[in-house]
Amino acid sequence: MDVVINGEHRQVKSGTLLELLAELELDPRAVVVEHNRKIVRRVGLGDATVSEGDAIELVHFVGGG
């Protein structure tokens, strides 16, 4: 299905936000997810379903010094 991730159209499998993060090889503990303009807490990632045309913003934390 077609969704918009960080402003770019991408083809992804259907499922939950948690499954999407796994597909993108992102650790849910190191990502903030905004789904259709609402922040989704980590505990809710497995409950939020991704649908055609959804807008998803991902902020990935990177450690460093």
MIVEXMI-924617 format. One record per atom (N, C-alpha, C, O): x, y, z; residue number from 0; atom name; residue in one letter. Coordinates in steps of 0.001 Angstrom, whole numbers, plus 500000, padded with zeros to 6 digits. Example, Ala and Ser with C-alpha at 12.3 -4.5 7.8 and 13.67 -1.06 7.14 Angstrom:
BEGIN
<u->513190	v->494310	w->507800	pos->0	site->N	code->A>;
<u->512300	v->495500	w->507800	pos->0	site->CA	code->A>;
<u->513200	v->496700	w->507800	pos->0	site->C	code->A>;
<u->514236	v->496681	w->508465	pos->0	site->O	code->A>;
<u->512850	v->497750	w->507080	pos->1	site->N	code->S>;
<u->513670	v->498940	w->507140	pos->1	site->CA	code->S>;
<u->512900	v->500030	w->507870	pos->1	site->C	code->S>;
<u->513409	v->501138	w->508039	pos->1	site->O	code->S>;
# end
This chain:
BEGIN
<u->500843	v->498823	w->500000	pos->0	site->N	code->M>;
<u->500000	v->500000	w->500000	pos->0	site->CA	code->M>;
<u->500887	v->501239	w->500000	pos->0	site->C	code->M>;
<u->502053	v->501181	w->500391	pos->0	site->O	code->M>;
<u->500330	v->502343	w->499563	pos->1	site->N	code->D>;
<u->501071	v->503599	w->499475	pos->1	site->CA	code->D>;
<u->500795	v->504451	w->500716	pos->1	site->C	code->D>;
<u->499644	v->504761	w->501024	pos->1	site->O	code->D>;
<u->501866	v->504824	w->501425	pos->2	site->N	code->V>;
<u->501773	v->505740	w->502558	pos->2	site->CA	code->V>;
<u->502841	v->506814	w->502381	pos->2	site->C	code->V>;
<u->503744	v->506679	w->501556	pos->2	site->O	code->V>;
<u->502725	v->507872	w->503161	pos->3	site->N	code->V>;
<u->503716	v->508947	w->503124	pos->3	site->CA	code->V>;
<u->504517	v->508867	w->504420	pos->3	site->C	code->V>;
<u->503972	v->509028	w->505512	pos->3	site->O	code->V>;
<u->505820	v->508615	w->504282	pos->4	site->N	code->I>;
<u->506704	v->508543	w->505445	pos->4	site->CA	code->I>;
<u->507721	v->509671	w->505337	pos->4	site->C	code->I>;
<u->508504	v->509732	w->504389	pos->4	site->O	code->I>;
<u->507696	v->510557	w->506318	pos->5	site->N	code->N>;
<u->508585	v->511732	w->506341	pos->5	site->CA	code->N>;
<u->508548	v->512488	w->505018	pos->5	site->C	code->N>;
<u->509578	v->512907	w->504491	pos->5	site->O	code->N>;
<u->507326	v->512652	w->504492	pos->6	site->N	code->G>;
<u->507127	v->513456	w->503292	pos->6	site->CA	code->G>;
<u->507341	v->512739	w->501981	pos->6	site->C	code->G>;
<u->507182	v->513354	w->500926	pos->6	site->O	code->G>;
<u->507697	v->511459	w->501995	pos->7	site->N	code->E>;
<u->507948	v->510715	w->500756	pos->7	site->CA	code->E>;
<u->506981	v->509542	w->500644	pos->7	site->C	code->E>;
<u->506750	v->508817	w->501612	pos->7	site->O	code->E>;
<u->506419	v->509366	w->499446	pos->8	site->N	code->H>;
<u->505536	v->508223	w->499206	pos->8	site->CA	code->H>;
<u->506362	v->506949	w->499195	pos->8	site->C	code->H>;
<u->507415	v->506881	w->498561	pos->8	site->O	code->H>;
<u->505863	v->505924	w->499915	pos->9	site->N	code->R>;
<u->506552	v->504633	w->499971	pos->9	site->CA	code->R>;
<u->505528	v->503514	w->499901	pos->9	site->C	code->R>;
<u->504404	v->503651	w->500384	pos->9	site->O	code->R>;
<u->505926	v->502421	w->499302	pos->10	site->N	code->Q>;
<u->505103	v->501213	w->499272	pos->10	site->CA	code->Q>;
<u->505501	v->500348	w->500462	pos->10	site->C	code->Q>;
<u->506671	v->499992	w->500605	pos->10	site->O	code->Q>;
<u->504547	v->500012	w->501306	pos->11	site->N	code->V>;
<u->504810	v->499191	w->502486	pos->11	site->CA	code->V>;
<u->503747	v->498111	w->502580	pos->11	site->C	code->V>;
<u->502706	v->498187	w->501929	pos->11	site->O	code->V>;
<u->504025	v->497097	w->503407	pos->12	site->N	code->K>;
<u->503043	v->496059	w->503682	pos->12	site->CA	code->K>;
<u->502001	v->496628	w->504635	pos->12	site->C	code->K>;
<u->502284	v->497556	w->505394	pos->12	site->O	code->K>;
<u->500807	v->496074	w->504593	pos->13	site->N	code->S>;
<u->499795	v->496512	w->505549	pos->13	site->CA	code->S>;
<u->500100	v->495907	w->506913	pos->13	site->C	code->S>;
<u->500816	v->494911	w->507015	pos->13	site->O	code->S>;
<u->499557	v->496508	w->507942	pos->14	site->N	code->G>;
<u->499781	v->496013	w->509295	pos->14	site->CA	code->G>;
<u->499736	v->497138	w->510295	pos->14	site->C	code->G>;
<u->499082	v->498158	w->510075	pos->14	site->O	code->G>;
<u->500439	v->496946	w->511403	pos->15	site->N	code->T>;
<u->500460	v->497939	w->512468	pos->15	site->CA	code->T>;
<u->501705	v->498817	w->512336	pos->15	site->C	code->T>;
<u->502597	v->498539	w->511535	pos->15	site->O	code->T>;
<u->501745	v->499870	w->513131	pos->16	site->N	code->L>;
<u->502939	v->500717	w->513139	pos->16	site->CA	code->L>;
<u->504155	v->499936	w->513641	pos->16	site->C	code->L>;
<u->505267	v->500150	w->513160	pos->16	site->O	code->L>;
<u->503954	v->499049	w->514587	pos->17	site->N	code->L>;
<u->505056	v->498231	w->515094	pos->17	site->CA	code->L>;
<u->505620	v->497347	w->513975	pos->17	site->C	code->L>;
<u->506837	v->497201	w->513854	pos->17	site->O	code->L>;
<u->504755	v->496768	w->513171	pos->18	site->N	code->E>;
<u->505200	v->495954	w->512029	pos->18	site->CA	code->E>;
<u->505900	v->496812	w->510978	pos->18	site->C	code->E>;
<u->506859	v->496368	w->510346	pos->18	site->O	code->E>;
<u->505418	v->498041	w->510795	pos->19	site->N	code->L>;
<u->506068	v->498956	w->509855	pos->19	site->CA	code->L>;
<u->507484	v->499275	w->510305	pos->19	site->C	code->L>;
<u->508408	v->499272	w->509491	pos->19	site->O	code->L>;
<u->507663	v->499549	w->511586	pos->20	site->N	code->L>;
<u->509006	v->499827	w->512098	pos->20	site->CA	code->L>;
<u->509926	v->498632	w->511890	pos->20	site->C	code->L>;
<u->511098	v->498806	w->511555	pos->20	site->O	code->L>;
<u->509412	v->497427	w->512084	pos->21	site->N	code->A>;
<u->510211	v->496221	w->511845	pos->21	site->CA	code->A>;
<u->510581	v->496117	w->510373	pos->21	site->C	code->A>;
<u->511713	v->495766	w->510041	pos->21	site->O	code->A>;
<u->509635	v->496420	w->509487	pos->22	site->N	code->E>;
<u->509891	v->496390	w->508040	pos->22	site->CA	code->E>;
<u->510980	v->497389	w->507658	pos->22	site->C	code->E>;
<u->511793	v->497125	w->506772	pos->22	site->O	code->E>;
<u->510990	v->498535	w->508331	pos->23	site->N	code->L>;
<u->511987	v->499577	w->508053	pos->23	site->CA	code->L>;
<u->513275	v->499377	w->508854	pos->23	site->C	code->L>;
<u->514207	v->500175	w->508761	pos->23	site->O	code->L>;
<u->513311	v->498298	w->509644	pos->24	site->N	code->E>;
<u->514464	v->497958	w->510479	pos->24	site->CA	code->E>;
<u->514807	v->499070	w->511473	pos->24	site->C	code->E>;
<u->515970	v->499435	w->511648	pos->24	site->O	code->E>;
<u->513758	v->499600	w->512120	pos->25	site->N	code->L>;
<u->513910	v->500641	w->513136	pos->25	site->CA	code->L>;
<u->513496	v->500089	w->514489	pos->25	site->C	code->L>;
<u->512486	v->499394	w->514604	pos->25	site->O	code->L>;
<u->514269	v->500399	w->515496	pos->26	site->N	code->D>;
<u->513987	v->499973	w->516861	pos->26	site->CA	code->D>;
<u->512907	v->500878	w->517450	pos->26	site->C	code->D>;
<u->513122	v->502086	w->517547	pos->26	site->O	code->D>;
<u->511761	v->500339	w->517845	pos->27	site->N	code->P>;
<u->510689	v->501182	w->518389	pos->27	site->CA	code->P>;
<u->511082	v->501927	w->519653	pos->27	site->C	code->P>;
<u->510421	v->502899	w->520021	pos->27	site->O	code->P>;
<u->512138	v->501496	w->520325	pos->28	site->N	code->R>;
<u->512594	v->502197	w->521529	pos->28	site->CA	code->R>;
<u->513373	v->503462	w->521191	pos->28	site->C	code->R>;
<u->513607	v->504298	w->522064	pos->28	site->O	code->R>;
<u->513779	v->503608	w->519925	pos->29	site->N	code->A>;
<u->514605	v->504749	w->519528	pos->29	site->CA	code->A>;
<u->513916	v->505634	w->518491	pos->29	site->C	code->A>;
<u->514577	v->506401	w->517790	pos->29	site->O	code->A>;
<u->512588	v->505529	w->518392	pos->30	site->N	code->V>;
<u->511846	v->506269	w->517370	pos->30	site->CA	code->V>;
<u->510618	v->506912	w->517991	pos->30	site->C	code->V>;
<u->509937	v->506300	w->518815	pos->30	site->O	code->V>;
<u->510337	v->508141	w->517598	pos->31	site->N	code->V>;
<u->509069	v->508780	w->517921	pos->31	site->CA	code->V>;
<u->508223	v->508702	w->516657	pos->31	site->C	code->V>;
<u->508696	v->509024	w->515568	pos->31	site->O	code->V>;
<u->506965	v->508271	w->516803	pos->32	site->N	code->V>;
<u->506092	v->508070	w->515648	pos->32	site->CA	code->V>;
<u->504900	v->509019	w->515718	pos->32	site->C	code->V>;
<u->504184	v->509076	w->516717	pos->32	site->O	code->V>;
<u->504708	v->509761	w->514628	pos->33	site->N	code->E>;
<u->503509	v->510578	w->514472	pos->33	site->CA	code->E>;
<u->502698	v->509933	w->513349	pos->33	site->C	code->E>;
<u->503188	v->509769	w->512232	pos->33	site->O	code->E>;
<u->501462	v->509572	w->513657	pos->34	site->N	code->H>;
<u->500595	v->508881	w->512701	pos->34	site->CA	code->H>;
<u->499380	v->509763	w->512444	pos->34	site->C	code->H>;
<u->498545	v->509966	w->513326	pos->34	site->O	code->H>;
<u->499296	v->510281	w->511231	pos->35	site->N	code->N>;
<u->498200	v->511192	w->510869	pos->35	site->CA	code->N>;
<u->498063	v->512338	w->511871	pos->35	site->C	code->N>;
<u->496974	v->512641	w->512358	pos->35	site->O	code->N>;
<u->499201	v->512960	w->512159	pos->36	site->N	code->R>;
<u->499300	v->514162	w->513001	pos->36	site->CA	code->R>;
<u->499075	v->513925	w->514495	pos->36	site->C	code->R>;
<u->498848	v->514872	w->515247	pos->36	site->O	code->R>;
<u->499137	v->512666	w->514924	pos->37	site->N	code->K>;
<u->499014	v->512358	w->516350	pos->37	site->CA	code->K>;
<u->500202	v->511505	w->516772	pos->37	site->C	code->K>;
<u->500539	v->510519	w->516117	pos->37	site->O	code->K>;
<u->500836	v->511899	w->517882	pos->38	site->N	code->I>;
<u->501948	v->511121	w->518417	pos->38	site->CA	code->I>;
<u->501394	v->509806	w->518976	pos->38	site->C	code->I>;
<u->500404	v->509802	w->519707	pos->38	site->O	code->I>;
<u->502041	v->508701	w->518627	pos->39	site->N	code->V>;
<u->501632	v->507384	w->519122	pos->39	site->CA	code->V>;
<u->502671	v->506925	w->520135	pos->39	site->C	code->V>;
<u->503856	v->506816	w->519817	pos->39	site->O	code->V>;
<u->502227	v->506660	w->521337	pos->40	site->N	code->R>;
<u->503132	v->506155	w->522373	pos->40	site->CA	code->R>;
<u->503583	v->504749	w->522015	pos->40	site->C	code->R>;
<u->502887	v->504022	w->521307	pos->40	site->O	code->R>;
<u->504748	v->504379	w->522510	pos->41	site->N	code->R>;
<u->505336	v->503080	w->522186	pos->41	site->CA	code->R>;
<u->504378	v->501929	w->522486	pos->41	site->C	code->R>;
<u->504299	v->500978	w->521708	pos->41	site->O	code->R>;
<u->503657	v->501997	w->523588	pos->42	site->N	code->V>;
<u->502739	v->500902	w->523947	pos->42	site->CA	code->V>;
<u->501580	v->500764	w->522964	pos->42	site->C	code->V>;
<u->500942	v->499713	w->522908	pos->42	site->O	code->V>;
<u->501301	v->501811	w->522189	pos->43	site->N	code->G>;
<u->500199	v->501773	w->521226	pos->43	site->CA	code->G>;
<u->500606	v->501428	w->519810	pos->43	site->C	code->G>;
<u->499749	v->501340	w->518931	pos->43	site->O	code->G>;
<u->501894	v->501230	w->519566	pos->44	site->N	code->L>;
<u->502358	v->500959	w->518198	pos->44	site->CA	code->L>;
<u->501784	v->499663	w->517633	pos->44	site->C	code->L>;
<u->501547	v->499568	w->516429	pos->44	site->O	code->L>;
<u->501559	v->498673	w->518479	pos->45	site->N	code->G>;
<u->501009	v->497410	w->518019	pos->45	site->CA	code->G>;
<u->499510	v->497450	w->517775	pos->45	site->C	code->G>;
<u->498950	v->496534	w->517172	pos->45	site->O	code->G>;
<u->498854	v->498514	w->518243	pos->46	site->N	code->D>;
<u->497406	v->498650	w->518082	pos->46	site->CA	code->D>;
<u->497024	v->499565	w->516922	pos->46	site->C	code->D>;
<u->495913	v->499467	w->516402	pos->46	site->O	code->D>;
<u->497923	v->500447	w->516513	pos->47	site->N	code->A>;
<u->497626	v->501424	w->515462	pos->47	site->CA	code->A>;
<u->497839	v->500795	w->514090	pos->47	site->C	code->A>;
<u->498949	v->500384	w->513753	pos->47	site->O	code->A>;
<u->496777	v->500724	w->513308	pos->48	site->N	code->T>;
<u->496823	v->500108	w->511989	pos->48	site->CA	code->T>;
<u->497200	v->501137	w->510928	pos->48	site->C	code->T>;
<u->496702	v->502263	w->510922	pos->48	site->O	code->T>;
<u->498088	v->500725	w->510038	pos->49	site->N	code->V>;
<u->498505	v->501572	w->508918	pos->49	site->CA	code->V>;
<u->497537	v->501329	w->507761	pos->49	site->C	code->V>;
<u->497270	v->500184	w->507396	pos->49	site->O	code->V>;
<u->497016	v->502414	w->507186	pos->50	site->N	code->S>;
<u->496071	v->502326	w->506075	pos->50	site->CA	code->S>;
<u->496597	v->503093	w->504873	pos->50	site->C	code->S>;
<u->497470	v->503951	w->505003	pos->50	site->O	code->S>;
<u->496063	v->502778	w->503715	pos->51	site->N	code->E>;
<u->496418	v->503445	w->502466	pos->51	site->CA	code->E>;
<u->496321	v->504958	w->502638	pos->51	site->C	code->E>;
<u->495312	v->505467	w->503128	pos->51	site->O	code->E>;
<u->497373	v->505678	w->502234	pos->52	site->N	code->G>;
<u->497369	v->507135	w->502256	pos->52	site->CA	code->G>;
<u->497733	v->507764	w->503585	pos->52	site->C	code->G>;
<u->497768	v->508990	w->503683	pos->52	site->O	code->G>;
<u->498007	v->506971	w->504612	pos->53	site->N	code->D>;
<u->498367	v->507526	w->505918	pos->53	site->CA	code->D>;
<u->499643	v->508356	w->505827	pos->53	site->C	code->D>;
<u->500522	v->508086	w->505009	pos->53	site->O	code->D>;
<u->499725	v->509372	w->506684	pos->54	site->N	code->A>;
<u->500921	v->510206	w->506806	pos->54	site->CA	code->A>;
<u->501626	v->509820	w->508099	pos->54	site->C	code->A>;
<u->501049	v->509898	w->509183	pos->54	site->O	code->A>;
<u->502882	v->509403	w->507967	pos->55	site->N	code->I>;
<u->503656	v->508937	w->509112	pos->55	site->CA	code->I>;
<u->504967	v->509713	w->509154	pos->55	site->C	code->I>;
<u->505682	v->509807	w->508156	pos->55	site->O	code->I>;
<u->505266	v->510263	w->510318	pos->56	site->N	code->E>;
<u->506532	v->510951	w->510531	pos->56	site->CA	code->E>;
<u->507328	v->510146	w->511550	pos->56	site->C	code->E>;
<u->506800	v->509771	w->512597	pos->56	site->O	code->E>;
<u->508580	v->509883	w->511250	pos->57	site->N	code->L>;
<u->509431	v->509115	w->512131	pos->57	site->CA	code->L>;
<u->510653	v->509955	w->512492	pos->57	site->C	code->L>;
<u->511342	v->510476	w->511615	pos->57	site->O	code->L>;
<u->510911	v->510078	w->513789	pos->58	site->N	code->V>;
<u->512117	v->510760	w->514269	pos->58	site->CA	code->V>;
<u->512933	v->509695	w->514958	pos->58	site->C	code->V>;
<u->512505	v->509116	w->515957	pos->58	site->O	code->V>;
<u->514120	v->509436	w->514417	pos->59	site->N	code->H>;
<u->514992	v->508368	w->514926	pos->59	site->CA	code->H>;
<u->516105	v->508998	w->515737	pos->59	site->C	code->H>;
<u->516844	v->509850	w->515243	pos->59	site->O	code->H>;
<u->516220	v->508577	w->516980	pos->60	site->N	code->F>;
<u->517265	v->509091	w->517850	pos->60	site->CA	code->F>;
<u->518573	v->508365	w->517568	pos->60	site->C	code->F>;
<u->518605	v->507143	w->517424	pos->60	site->O	code->F>;
<u->519643	v->509136	w->517494	pos->61	site->N	code->V>;
<u->520980	v->508578	w->517252	pos->61	site->CA	code->V>;
<u->521889	v->509063	w->518363	pos->61	site->C	code->V>;
<u->521988	v->510261	w->518626	pos->61	site->O	code->V>;
<u->522547	v->508125	w->519007	pos->62	site->N	code->G>;
<u->523479	v->508493	w->520073	pos->62	site->CA	code->G>;
<u->524816	v->508955	w->519505	pos->62	site->C	code->G>;
<u->525173	v->508619	w->518376	pos->62	site->O	code->G>;
<u->525519	v->509695	w->520265	pos->63	site->N	code->G>;
<u->526818	v->510175	w->519816	pos->63	site->CA	code->G>;
<u->527446	v->511062	w->520875	pos->63	site->C	code->G>;
<u->526859	v->511333	w->521922	pos->63	site->O	code->G>;
<u->528630	v->511495	w->520579	pos->64	site->N	code->G>;
<u->529284	v->512312	w->521590	pos->64	site->CA	code->G>;
<u->529948	v->513506	w->521072	pos->64	site->C	code->G>;
<u->530533	v->514270	w->521840	pos->64	site->O	code->G>;
# end
